[in-house]
Structures are given as structure tokens and as C-alpha cells.
């Protein structure tokens, strides 16, 4: 009888409560940095939107206020969604 052996060792399961591996930590870091970049872009868009809206409103164009409010609210919801994703990412499994 011949035995078939695989060339790779069986996968090891980390003990409960062990620190995450380096690859997982690097992946999380990359995800967090990506989310931070998106949040910064959204924040800059909101500042530009506020500036443009105030300029238009003080110039007499009152019709732009509500659409700008809607766009700013959408940006807020995007940021809250990204924050929720970060909380879910850090939750222990």
C-alpha cells in the first residue's frame, strides 16, 4: 500500500486570542488608508460646496441652497457609511 503525501504542510490554525498575522495587518492598514483618502476628498468637496453655495446665496441666487444641502447630506451619509465599515472591520471575529 502506498501513501499519498502532499508537498505542503497542513494549514495551521492560529490559537484563540492570537495576534493577527502580518499580512492581515498590512491589508487592514491599506484599507484604512484608502478610506482615509476618500474621507479627505469628500471633506474637501464639502468645503468647496459650502464656499460655492455661500458665494451664490450672498450674490442673490437663493435657488442653489437646497440642492447644495442635499449634496452635503449625501457626502455626510457616505462618510458615515465608511465609518460604519471601519467599525465592522475592527470587530473581532
N, C-alpha and C positions, 0 to 999 in steps of 0.2 A: 504494500500500500504506500502510495506516495502522498506526501502532504504538500499542499499549495501554500506558499508563504508570500505575502505581499512585500514589496520592497520598502514601503513606508511604514513607520510605526503607527500604532493605533492613535487616534486623536486623544489628547489629554483634556480632561475637563478641569477647569480651574476650581479650587476649593471655594466653598461658600464664603463670601466676605473678602475675597482676594482683590487686590488692586487690579484695575483694568490693564490690559496689555498695552504696549507702546503704540501699536498700530491703531487700536481703538481710540486712544487718547489723541493721536495725531489727526484722526478722522474727525473727532469731535471739535478739535481746535480749528480745523479747516472750515467746518460747518458754522461755528460761532463767528469766525472772522468774516465769512461770506454774509451771514445775517447782519453783522455789524455794518458792513459796507452798504448793504441795501437800506438799512435804517438811516444811515447818514445821508444817503442820496434822497430818501423820502423826506427827511428833515429839511434838507436844503431846498427841495421843491416846495415844501410848506412855507418856508421863509420867503421864497420868491413869490409864491402865490399871495401871501399876506401883503407884501410890498406892492405888487401889481394891483391888488384889489383896493388897497387904501389909496393908491395914486388915482385909480379910476373913480373911486367913490368921492374923494375930495375934489376931483375935477368935474363932478356933476353927473357921472354915469352911475346911477343907482341900480341899474338892472344887473350889474355884474356881481352884486353881493351874494345873492342866494346860490348861484351856480358855484361860486368860489367856496362858499360854506360847504356845499355838497362834496366838492373835490377834496377839501381839507378833511372832512369827515371820512371820506374813503381812505385817505392817507392814514388817518388815525386807526381805522379798522385794520388796515394792512399791518401797521406796527404792532397792534395788539395781537393779531394772528401770529406774527413772528415771535412775539414774547411768549405766547402760549406754546409754540413749538419748542422754544428753548426749555421751558419748564418740563415738557414731556421728554425732551432729550436727556435731561439730567435726572429724571426719575429712575430709581433703582429698579432693576428687572427681577 
